[in-house]
Amino acid sequence: MSTARPGRRPKDVPLTPAPRAVGTGFVDPYDPRFPSSDGKPMADNTTQFRWIVIIKEGLDALFADRDDVFVAGDLLWYVDEADPKLCTAPDVLVAFGRPRGDRRSYRQWFEGTPPHVVFEVHSHTNTPKRMRAKLDFYDRYGVEEYYYYDPEGGWLKGWLRGEKGLEPIPEGRLNGWRSPRLDVTFENSQIKEGLILRGPDGEPFKTFGQLAQDRKAALRIAELEADRARRARRRSKADRLRAKQAEHDRAQAEHDRDEALARAERLAARLRELGLEEP
């Protein structure tokens, strides 16, 4: 179990290859004491689900070229090997210094570090009491950054680890706030579903539908580019054939000219022999 305590920033654990359980595609070994589900739904409504997907898929895309960043949605996080009841399931979690790969759950003693960043998306079941308990859990077990967004109400809250644990980010700073860990900028106009998350390149996180459209557009562009390349190759081949034919024609013309000159010289010589050459 991690020894991270409130008020102390946990350090990244150096990435080490994580052995997969034999015969499975999971990074973590199977242990029946730590089920992969708590029996609760991932989301209570389509709006909450959509925003969980936007955040999770956006972070996946952001760190797609890094093998040492693990991103998950609605994954149970167990903090104590001796107490399976001590767990929670953030809507989205991000752990740095941990290998990518499928997991049944996030077990802190196995991973060697708590998640560094967590997100919660509000729904009607998120009572103040429940969310205070979540904040206390994240504070106690070492989360560095915590963001809580209500897409229906348009509000955003955030906490950043300081000397006294997770401390609230002033509301006035959240519009334009840049996450120290993620390098993601939050733009919140405080209207329904008005949050925009931007990566370091300034591009906004996209919905699953937008990502699908982007993939289709990318496929169309790739097909057009492949067709253009094929046409260019055909043109290049035709140009080479024309150049080769032109060179052959020039060589043939030179050969025919030389032959004609040679025949004329032979004829002139024969005429001289016969005394028929014009004076």
Secondary structure, DSSP 8 states (H G I E B T S, - for coil): -----TTS-------------TTSSBSS---TTS-S--S--S-SSHHHHHHHHHHHHHHHHHTTT-TTEEEEES--EE--TT-TTSEE--SEEEEETS---B-SSEEHHHHSS--SEEEEE--TT--HHHHHHHHHHHHHTT-SEEEEEETTTTEEEEEEEETTEEEE--HHHHTTEE-TTT--EEEE-SSTT-EEEE-TTS-B---HHHHHHHHHHHHHHHHHHHHHHHHHHHHHHHHHHHHHHHHHHHHHHHHHHHHHHHHHHHHHHHHHHTT-S--
